[in-house]
Structure formats: structure tokens, C-alpha cells
Amino acid sequence: MRPEKANIVSDLSEKLKRSPFVLVTDYQRMKVGDFGELRNRLAPVGAEVHVVKNNFLKRAMTDSGFPDVGDKLVGQTAVVTGEKDVAPVAKIFKTFATEFKVAVLKIGFVDRAVLSAAELETLAELPPREVLQARLLGLFFSPATRLVRLLNEPGAALARLLNAKAHKEEKPAEAMA
């Protein structure tokens, strides 16, 4: 392999190693302006999209320890990598593919595990990570909150009873005056 090609494979391999996810998409029939729009949408969530030759991607994936998915790497291929969470990126792809009718996801990897296009679609429908974390935290605190309410209820019921009795005694005294 020529040195410039080896450098391309080496750079791509480094990007794949650093990224917690890799999405492979078919960009056939995508115009330059559409590709630029996709890049602009991915930038705020910390993702990059690069057009790569299938042979280069196969070599880089092998060098990076990815499973062999050479049968999926056909046609015009672009690869998406990033430093953050994959869910917002999948959501952007889903929206983009719906709007422009291009850029169909072929396959994805999250922590080196292979995800099908259907699994990526499901991932795109998940709420943001912060919302999921808040829900999980709420689930953890829910039993403790219920326990506190349960333990607090007898005292609160007694306080309401005494308060009602005090108001009941005040009303006859007011009626006499």
C-alpha cells in the first residue's frame, strides 16, 4: 500500500478507536449542499462525517478491532464518528433521512457491538441521555419518598385530627359571642 493511503487508513483507524460509536451510512444521491447540511447538524453534538473508500474502512476497522462486516460495506459509504453520546446523532440522522430522503444508515457500532439499522432507528427514538438519567434517578428515589410519606402519615393524620377538633371547639364559642 502506498504511504499516502496507509496514512489515510491510519488516521481513520485512530478516529474509530477514539469514538464510542461508529455509524456507517450510504450517501448515494446526496448533493454537496445536503452533505454540508448534515455536517452542520452533526457538529453541535460532537460528531463528524467523512466519506471513505470501502477498502480503507475495512482495513481501518480490522486494525481497530471491529467485527468483520465487509458485506455491508458496498456502494458509496460515509462514516460518522464522535466523542459523545450516539443517541442524538442517530436522531439527527433519522430526521435528516426523513427530510432529504437520503443518507440511510447501513450499520452501526456502539462500544464495538454491531447494531442493525432497525436498532439504530430505535436508538434514535430514545429521549436524551439527561432525561433518561433523571428518570432513573426518580426511580431510585421513588421507594424512599414513598417510605417517608408512609412513616409521616400517622403523625400528619393526628395533626389533622387535632386541628379539626380545635376548629370545631372554636366555632361553638364564636356562635355564643
N, C-alpha and C positions, 0 to 999 in steps of 0.2 A: 504494500500500500504506500502511496506517495506521502511524503511528510505533511503536506497541507491537509490531505484527507485524514491522516492519523490525528492531526491537531483538532480537526472538527469532531471526530469521534471521541477524542479525549475530553474536549470541552463539554460535549453533550453528556458524556458519561458522568462528569463531575456534577452537572446540573441534576441529573437523575438521582445521584447519590444524596445530594443535599435536600431534595424535595421530599416531603412526606407523602406526596401524591403525584401521579403522572396520569394525564388523560390524553388519549390518542384520538384524533378526530380526522375526518375526511373533509377536506376543504375544496373539493371539486365544485366547479361552477361559482366559486366565491370571487367577487370582484375585489380589486385592490382597496377600494373605499370601504367595502364591507369588512375586509380583513383589518383595516385600520380602526374601524369602529369596534371590532371585537377586542383588539389590543387596548383601546381606550377604556373599555368596560372592565377588562381584567386587571388593569393597573391598580385601581384603588384597593382591590382585595389581595394584592401582593402576588399576582400570577402573571406569567409570561407565556406567550405562544410563539412557537418557532416552526417554520417549515423545514422539514428534514427529508433526506432521501431514506427510503425504507431500509436499504442496506446499512446505512450509517446508524440508524436507530436500532436495528437488530444487533449490530456489534456493540453499541453502547449499552444496550440492555443486558447483553450477555456479560459484558465487563462489570456492570453494576450489580449483578446477582439477581436480575429479574427472571421470572419463569419464561420459557420459550413460547412465544405467541406469534411466531413468524407467519402463520396462516392468516392472521388478522391484519398484518401489515401489507396491504395491497392498495394500489391506487395512489392518489395524492394525499400525503399524510402531513399533519401538523401535530406537534406535541406541546402540551401545556404542563408547565411545572410551576411550583410556587413554594413559598416559605411558611404559609399559614394553613388555615383550615380548607378542606376540599368542598364543603357544602355550599358556601357562597359561589364558588367557581362553577360548580355543577348547576346551580340555579341560574347563573348568568348564561351558561351555555344553553340551558333549556329555553330561556326567554329569547335568546338570540336566534336559535334554530326555529322557533315559532315565528318570529318577526320576519326573518330573511329567507326561511325555507332552505337553509344551507348549514354547513358545519355540524354534521351528525356525528355524535360520539361513537367510536368503534368499540373501544375498550378502555378500562381504567385500572389503576393500581393505587391502593391505599396501604401504606406500610408493606409494600411488596406483595400484597394479596390481590389477586385478579378479581375485578368487578365487571360484570356484563353491562351492556347498555341499559338493560331494564333495572339493574341495581343502581346504576348511576342516576337514572330517572327518579327512583325512589329517594335517593340521597338528596336530589335537588328539591324535593318537596318537604324536606325536614325544615323545621324552624332554625333560626340562627343558633350557634353554639351557646351564646349567653342566655337565650331563652330556655334552652334545654337544661343548662346548669341551674337556672333559677327554679325550674320545675322540679328538678332532682332535689335541690335543697329544700324546697317546700315539702316534698315527700318525706324527707328525713325529719323535718321539724314537726310534721303533722301529728304523729303519735304523742310527742312531748307536749304539744299545745293542747291536745285533747285530754291528756292526763292532768295537766294543770287546771283546765276547766272543770274536770270531774272532781278533783280534790278541792277546788274552790267553791263548788256549787253548794254543799251543805251550809257553809258559813254565809254565803250570799243569800240562800233561802231563809236562813234565820234572820239576817239583817232586813230582808224584805218583810218578813212576818212582823218583826218588832216595829218597823217603820209604819206598816199598815195599822197596827194596834195603836201606835201613838197618834196617828191621824184620826183614827176612829174615836179616841178619847177626847181629842181637841174639838171635834165637830159638835158633840153634845154640850160642851162647855160654851162654845160660841153661840149655840142656839139659845141658851139660857140668858145670855147677856143682852 
